[in-house]
Amino acid sequence: MIKLNKFSGMKDFLLLWSSQSISILGSSLTSYALIIWVYQQKSTATSITMLSFCALLPQILFSFVAGTIVDKYNKKIIMLLGVALSALGTLTVFILFTTGNLHILHIYIINFLLSFIGAFQNPASYVAESLLVPREHYIRASGLQAFSGSIISITSPALATALLVFGGLSIIFVIDLISFVFAFVSLLFFIKIPSLQTDGRKGKEPFVKRCFDGINFLRNNNALLQIIIFFSFINLLSYMTEYGIMPAMILARSGNNKTVLGLVSSFIGIGTLVGSSIVTVMKPPKSKTKVIFISLAASFLLTNELWAIGRNVWVWIFAAFAGNVLIPFIGVNMTTIMRTNIPIEMQGRVFAARDTLQFFTRPLGLFLGGFLADNIFEPFMKTALPLQQILSTVFGIGKGSGMAIMFFITGTVGCIASLIALKKSKYRELDT
């Protein structure tokens, strides 16, 4: 049993964490339901990856400006505005759907606008959490966030599927809106975020110069910059496959079986839940970077490779669970490294710079994944060429086999890259 004193001094954080988790659950239900709705309209991998593409690009484009604003202005107000505007976006989709006017283009546009809001909301949340959590509890706080994220991953696919069957999209939109209201009220009335003392001289510097403070900080901290650039490459691989075309591949290879996709998605969450539970209660590791790279290599090997060669739901479920047990060890330790190596008064700008450098490959990966699947790998596996016949003995035939090859390639490259990074002594500087 976890002792309560392990969470001493974290009351406001725990309330913020729990209210945000409920809001994220509501949003996840909507996101999952819209993936199903869009695939039913188009039945292509590109149509699904474009949802995520539009939800990622603005955060990357506007991060520099957002981080500077977050460091200068009230974090709580920025977060409240973010929640309110996000709820307005969901309400707009709800109205369009109920009036019979919802089109895929509408969802792409609203995802784009919500991502713009997130460019400000996310760094504000980073800094607020740092202000609310004692330094010795950074690992534990990140573990709790991974824990709630895994619970959401487990429940949202099954719950969204059930709600779609019995109540349709409308009930999901209503639940999402209620969760927004809960998060807004909790933050407005019950959570006090400490004010942050800033250097008055810095506040008088030109706005454009302050926008580049995060990049300049990273340039002066080479090990931190290198690990961020490394993860930008990892994001490219992951968003080409696991976070991009995975739903399309599972649906294609299971005969468009939404239950199978729900099971696989749920076991991704179960694996993350187990891993985050361990991270939350375990003693922080001496070398966080070793844990990151070993976990990353094993995750690529277990998840991507098994999804690539698997032909049935049981293999996909095992791969989803085994590979994602390790994900919290990566995210939690990486977040802790960032928080302990960056002064709190600069975290908004540096986290925003991190988001730009590390995440700009996510939309690129989504675009490449959908394009390569629909235009190269899937058509190739329909040919009668000698290479296709060889590959079909490993990856099967029919719809989804081309995407399986993509999983195998990205899994192999990701595993090798992580093992090479493990040997680089430069990263050890971040463990102190």
Buried (B, 14 or more C-beta within 10 A) or exposed (E): EEEEEEBEEBEBBBBBBBBBBBBBBBBBBBBBBBBBBBBEEEBBBBBBBBBBBBBBBBBBBBBBBBBBBBBBEEBBEBBBBBBBBBBBBBBBBBEBBEEEEBEBEBBBBBBBBBBBBBBBBBBBBBBBBBBBBEEEBBBBBBBBBBBBBBBBBBBBBBBBBEBBEEEEBEBBBBBBBBBBBBBBEBBBEEBEBEEBEEEEEBEEEEEEEBBBBBBBBBEEBEBBBBBBEBBBBBBBBBBBBBBBBBBBBBBBBBEBEBEBBBBBBBBBBBBBBBBBBBBBEEEBBEBBBBBBBBBBBBBBBBBBBBBBBBEEBEEBBBBBBBBBBBBBBBBBBBBBBBBBBBEBBBBBBBBBBBBBBBBBBBBBBBBBBBBBBBEEBBEBBEEEEEEBEEBBEEBBEEBBBBBBBBBBBBBBBBBEBBBEBBEBEEBEBBBE
